[in-house]
Structures are given as structure tokens and as C-alpha cells.
Amino acid sequence: MTEMRPLIRPVRMSDLDAVLRLAESGGSGLTNLPPDRDALAARISFAERAMEDAAARDAGAAIMLVADIAGEIAATGMVFARVGAEWPFYSYRLTRQASVSRSLGRTKAQMLLNLTNDFDGETEVGGLFVDPSRRGLALGRLMARARYLFIAMHRSWFANRIIAELRGYQDADGRAPVWEAIGRNFYDMDFQEADRTGALHGNQFIADLGPRYPIYLSMLPTEAQAACGSPHDEGRPARDMLLAEGFRDEGYVDIFDGGPTLVADIDALRAVREAERRMVRFEREPGVELLTGCGEGAMFRATNGGVTRVDEDTVDITPPLARRLGIAAGAEITIVPA
């Protein structure tokens, strides 16, 4: 039913219990959505501040959006206006180094993992998670694109580049081969504990205890080499969506599980490039499947469906879409392909 389409809106503290249930259903590895009530309450509080306060955004507070279906929270998605504000943002970067022996007439190339802070000050999208019982409804794509629509409608809030970290590969027992080969040796804790420590207390322990020199990938176990730069099996569709949106793989990987970190220029993102503003008129018959958004900051709303026609200056929408967005004829909305 049309009225059952999701409404994407900013999170509210009244959503805490529903967001906690989502986080608990996600298992380990969801760094931006820790299954801890106090931590989530703090993040929601910061997210509410981020909608009103530029200083909060610049200090690292996340903008958190939720998909609301008939009053139930079905998905979450976040945008961090600036990363590396509260503590440094660490990544490994894979680089190639070739050595030559003239006496042997042989060249040997090695891949190295280098600890970097290349993304301090950049924008990040993260925290994308869909209720497992509602998968298959394209909510992940809708939530992802709604974040880019929000960015397009609040462009001055964000940096020139944007990154997206993907959850790294884990085996059937929840083991992360990259962590077992590297992290455990430096931090003396298991993957779940390290992931939770980073989510709740920040990443200073990475600088305190982490490797000081590049790591030769070839010296890691074969399983860890294969996992380095590979997403979790459930994250492959997300990677494909990011690449289609305009993100690139430049060899950055997560220091915990080795998942890929993708990079893009914000103004090159498809949804940002294609966003257009139109004045609303009302019609009855649906026809065009578009993502529509309106409102600023805490009043932001986005959804799909209900567009009948797009002209040079106006867009015709159905009354049910107008009710979901809370707008009247003559209002302005922003549209992008769904």
C-alpha cells in the first residue's frame, strides 16, 4: 500500500528502544550502531544536536536518519559531517613496493599495510542497517540514497570528500582473519572486545598500542591476505551500491577487520549531481518513481513514490505523498532518481 511506504526522517530520543533492537539484531562489527543502550542514547542525543548546531557537527556528532514505517523503525543510516574530530581516524592503506636485485636479475613486488590518518576532516556515511525481517524491500538502497539527498540539501554542512567503511569479512564463527593476524597481536583482546572498545571509548588505544611500521601483507596467513580489503558477505550489495553512486576503492582498509574504505568527491555523487528543486502541485494518479525530500535540519523528510509528473519548474505529487512529507501545494521539494 502507498501509505505503508517508509518515511526517512531524523532520529528522535523516543526511537531509542527501536534503534537498540535493530543494533542487537546486527551482531558484532556494527561500530556506528553499538548494541548498548547508554551508548545509543548518547549518540541519539548528539544526533539531535547535530541537526541544529554546526559546532556539534564539526565535533563529530553524527546525523542519524531512520526509516519509519507506520510508526516502526525499520532501518538506520548516518552521516558524519567531519571525522577525526574527537580522536584520529585511522586506516590502513595498501601500497605496492617493488625491489630489484641486479645480481639475480629479479624484481619482487610486495604489498604493504601502512597506518594512516588520511581522512581526518572528511565526511563519512555509515551506520546503514536494515531490520533483518524487512530485508528484500530495497530499504537499504532507499536509506543510502536518502543520506545523499540530505547532503545535497545541506551541502554547506559537509566536506569536499566523503568515505564509507564497509564491514570486513568474518568466517562462520564470527572470526575476523585480519584481526586474528594483526590486531590481536598488538591490542591483546579479541575482535568483539576491540570493536566494542572503539565504538564506546574511541580509537586512542590504536595509536597507543598499534604498529609503528608498515606490515608486509605476504607475511600474514593466507586467509588474512584474502580477507584484507574484502567486505563481509552481507556487505557486498552495499559495496556495489557505493560504487554505482560514485565511490572508488583506493586501497584503504579498516584496521580492525580489514574491510574496504571507499572514497568519493561529494559533488561527484550521483544523487548530489542529479538533485533538483521543484514546486509542488497535486495530482491523483502515480507515475514516476523518484526519491523526494523536503525540510531543513530536524524537519528533513524523504520518501519514494507518489510523483506523477516532473516539469521544468514544478512536480506533480499525490495527496498521500504530500501527507507523508507534511507539505502543501506551492511548497518546494528536492527530487532525485530513486
ChimeraX attribute file (.defattr): number of C-alpha atoms within 10 A of each C-alpha:
attribute: neighborCount
match mode: 1-to-1
recipient: residues
	/A:1	4
	/A:2	11
	/A:3	13
	/A:4	11
	/A:5	18
	/A:6	25
	/A:7	26
	/A:8	28
	/A:9	25
	/A:10	24
	/A:11	24
	/A:12	16
	/A:13	15
	/A:14	10
	/A:15	16
	/A:16	20
	/A:17	14
	/A:18	13
	/A:19	27
	/A:20	19
	/A:21	15
	/A:22	22
	/A:23	25
	/A:24	15
	/A:25	15
	/A:26	16
	/A:27	12
	/A:28	19
	/A:29	24
	/A:30	20
	/A:31	17
	/A:32	20
	/A:33	25
	/A:34	26
	/A:35	22
	/A:36	15
	/A:37	16
	/A:38	13
	/A:39	16
	/A:40	21
	/A:41	19
	/A:42	14
	/A:43	21
	/A:44	24
	/A:45	17
	/A:46	20
	/A:47	28
	/A:48	22
	/A:49	18
	/A:50	24
	/A:51	20
	/A:52	13
	/A:53	14
	/A:54	13
	/A:55	11
	/A:56	18
	/A:57	24
	/A:58	21
	/A:59	19
	/A:60	22
	/A:61	29
	/A:62	30
	/A:63	26
	/A:64	26
	/A:65	29
	/A:66	26
	/A:67	27
	/A:68	21
	/A:69	15
	/A:70	12
	/A:71	11
	/A:72	13
	/A:73	23
	/A:74	25
	/A:75	27
	/A:76	28
	/A:77	27
	/A:78	25
	/A:79	28
	/A:80	27
	/A:81	27
	/A:82	24
	/A:83	24
	/A:84	19
	/A:85	16
	/A:86	14
	/A:87	15
	/A:88	19
	/A:89	19
	/A:90	22
	/A:91	23
	/A:92	25
	/A:93	24
	/A:94	22
	/A:95	16
	/A:96	11
	/A:97	11
	/A:98	9
	/A:99	10
	/A:100	11
	/A:101	9
	/A:102	8
	/A:103	6
	/A:104	7
	/A:105	7
	/A:106	9
	/A:107	10
	/A:108	9
	/A:109	10
	/A:110	14
	/A:111	17
	/A:112	19
	/A:113	21
	/A:114	19
	/A:115	23
	/A:116	15
	/A:117	13
	/A:118	15
	/A:119	19
	/A:120	15
	/A:121	23
	/A:122	20
	/A:123	27
	/A:124	23
	/A:125	21
	/A:126	22
	/A:127	25
	/A:128	24
	/A:129	24
	/A:130	25
	/A:131	18
	/A:132	12
	/A:133	9
	/A:134	12
	/A:135	13
	/A:136	9
	/A:137	10
	/A:138	10
	/A:139	21
	/A:140	24
	/A:141	15
	/A:142	20
	/A:143	27
	/A:144	23
	/A:145	24
	/A:146	28
	/A:147	23
	/A:148	23
	/A:149	26
	/A:150	25
	/A:151	20
	/A:152	23
	/A:153	22
	/A:154	12
	/A:155	15
	/A:156	10
	/A:157	15
	/A:158	21
	/A:159	17
	/A:160	14
	/A:161	16
	/A:162	25
	/A:163	23
	/A:164	21
	/A:165	21
	/A:166	29
	/A:167	28
	/A:168	28
	/A:169	27
	/A:170	22
	/A:171	11
	/A:172	7
	/A:173	6
	/A:174	13
	/A:175	15
	/A:176	27
	/A:177	26
	/A:178	28
	/A:179	25
	/A:180	18
	/A:181	18
	/A:182	20
	/A:183	23
	/A:184	15
	/A:185	14
	/A:186	14
	/A:187	17
	/A:188	11
	/A:189	15
	/A:190	15
	/A:191	23
	/A:192	16
	/A:193	12
	/A:194	21
	/A:195	20
	/A:196	18
	/A:197	15
	/A:198	18
	/A:199	19
	/A:200	16
	/A:201	11
	/A:202	15
	/A:203	19
	/A:204	15
	/A:205	13
	/A:206	20
	/A:207	13
	/A:208	11
	/A:209	13
	/A:210	16
	/A:211	16
	/A:212	10
	/A:213	10
	/A:214	15
	/A:215	17
	/A:216	16
	/A:217	18
	/A:218	12
	/A:219	13
	/A:220	16
	/A:221	14
	/A:222	12
	/A:223	12
	/A:224	23
	/A:225	17
	/A:226	15
	/A:227	21
	/A:228	27
	/A:229	26
	/A:230	23
	/A:231	24
	/A:232	23
	/A:233	12
	/A:234	12
	/A:235	15
	/A:236	14
	/A:237	14
	/A:238	19
	/A:239	24
	/A:240	11
	/A:241	15
	/A:242	23
	/A:243	16
	/A:244	12
	/A:245	18
	/A:246	17
	/A:247	23
	/A:248	17
	/A:249	15
	/A:250	14
	/A:251	17
	/A:252	26
	/A:253	29
	/A:254	22
	/A:255	24
	/A:256	26
	/A:257	31
	/A:258	31
	/A:259	25
	/A:260	29
	/A:261	26
	/A:262	22
	/A:263	24
	/A:264	21
	/A:265	15
	/A:266	23
	/A:267	18
	/A:268	15
	/A:269	19
	/A:270	18
	/A:271	25
	/A:272	20
	/A:273	14
	/A:274	15
	/A:275	18
	/A:276	16
	/A:277	18
	/A:278	18
	/A:279	17
	/A:280	23
	/A:281	21
	/A:282	18
	/A:283	15
	/A:284	13
	/A:285	14
	/A:286	16
	/A:287	14
	/A:288	17
	/A:289	15
	/A:290	18
	/A:291	22
	/A:292	26
	/A:293	26
	/A:294	22
	/A:295	19
	/A:296	13
	/A:297	18
	/A:298	18
	/A:299	12
	/A:300	17
	/A:301	22
	/A:302	29
	/A:303	25
	/A:304	23
	/A:305	20
	/A:306	26
	/A:307	27
	/A:308	19
	/A:309	17
	/A:310	17
	/A:311	9
	/A:312	9
	/A:313	11
	/A:314	17
	/A:315	22
	/A:316	23
	/A:317	25
	/A:318	19
	/A:319	19
	/A:320	14
	/A:321	23
	/A:322	18
	/A:323	11
	/A:324	17
	/A:325	22
	/A:326	13
	/A:327	16
	/A:328	13
	/A:329	13
	/A:330	13
	/A:331	15
	/A:332	19
	/A:333	21
	/A:334	23
	/A:335	24
	/A:336	23
	/A:337	14
	/A:338	16
